[in-house]
Amino acid sequence: MEISKTDVKEMSYRDAVNELDAILREMQSDNCDIDKLSAMTRRATELIAECRNRLTATDEELRNILASLTPKS
């Protein structure tokens, strides 16, 4: 597996998750290249952090939207 050089901030959420899945499959396979393991782990960490940030931001945005729908007393 070739490690992507695309900046994680430029990727869609779906693309980031798909790349994470590919990295995980590679790491779990019998053909995992030990020489690339640290690079794969580093890339997976970047992808996880970006996905977590986007999920947190989306959660906050949805809470704000729903709060604006709640009638004020």
N, C-alpha and C positions, 0 to 999 in steps of 0.2 A: 504494500500500500504506500502510495506517495502522499506525504503530508502536504495539505493545502497551504498555500501562502496567502490566501485571501484574508484580508482584515476581517475579523469576526464582526465588527461594527457595520460592515458593508453587506453582510449576509442577511438573508431573510431568516426568521426564526425557524421555519421548516427546513431550510438548507443546513442550518447549524445542528438541528436535531438529527437530520439524516447523516451528517458527517460524524456526529457523536456515535450513532449506531454503527457506522462503518468502522470506526476506531475500535469500538468495543468488540465487534465480531473479529477483527484482526487480532486483538489482544488475547481473545479466548481461543483462537485457532491454534492448531498444532504447528502451523507455519509462521508463527509470530517471529519476526526478526528482532532478536534481542538488542541489536545495535540501534534499532529505531524506537525501542520501548520508551526511553526518556523523552524523545521528541513527541511521540504519540501522547504520552501522559501530559506533557506541557500543553499541547494543542487542545486536548480534551478539557483541561482545566480552564483554558481561555474560553472555550465554547460554553462550558457549564456556567461560568461567571456571567457571560453575556446573556445567556438564556435566563438565568436567575434574575438579572437586572431588568430584563424586558418583562418577565412575569410579574415582578414586584411593581413596576411602573404601570402595567396594564391593570393590575388589581387596584392600585390606588386611583387610577383614572375611573375605573368602573364604580368604585365606592363613591367618588365625588359625583358622578353622573346620577347614581341611584339616590344619593343624599339630596340632590337638587330636586328630585321628584317627590320627596317626602314633604307633606304639607307642614308649614310652620305654624306653631300655636301662638 
